[in-house]
């Protein structure tokens, strides 16, 4: 029997995935720099990913806080 993912489990997973995407984007930026290629677009994408991570982390905190009240 497969357990259903809880809302908190999903939030935790999404934060972890966002962190992985950020790490990959940073590696990509370093590769571009090493090749002498402009990183402007890649850096903008990184900023968006970081912004998304902050929102996901806040959402996870909200879920944790409100699930304790139940």
N, C-alpha and C positions, 0 to 999 in steps of 0.2 A: 504494500500500500504506500502510495506516494503522499508525503505530507504537503499540505497547501502552504504556500509562502505567506507569512503574515505581512501586515503593512510595515511593521518595523524591519522585518527581514528584507523586504523589498527596498526600503530606504537605505539600509546598510549596504546592500548590494550595489545600489545606484551610486552611492558615495565612493565605494571601492572602484567601480568602473570609471567614474569621472577622474579619480586620481590616476588610474592607469592610462587614460587618454591624455592627461596632462603630461605625464612622464614621457609618453611616446611623442607628443608634440614637441617637448623640449629637446628630445633626441633628434627629431627631424630638423629643428632649427639649428642645432649644432652641426649637423651634416651639411645643411645649406650654407652656413657660414664657412665651413671648411672648404666647400667647393666654390666659394666666392659668389654665391647666388643671393639675391635680395631675400631678406627674411621678413619684410614688412607684412605681407599677407599672413604668413605663418605666425608672426607675433600677435597680430590682431586676433587670429583664431585662438591662440593661447589665452589671450585676455578674456575672450568669450567663454572658454572652457573653465577658467578660474572663477569667473562670475557665476557660472552655472554650479560649480562645486560649492561655492559659498551658500547659494540658495538651497542646494540639496542637503548640506550640513545643517542649515537652520531648520529645514523641514524634519530631518532626523531628530534633532533636539526637541522640536515641538512634539513629535510623536512620543518620544521617550517620556517627556514631562507629563503629557496628558494620559499616557497609558498607565502611569503610576497612580493616578487619581482613581482609577476604576477598581 
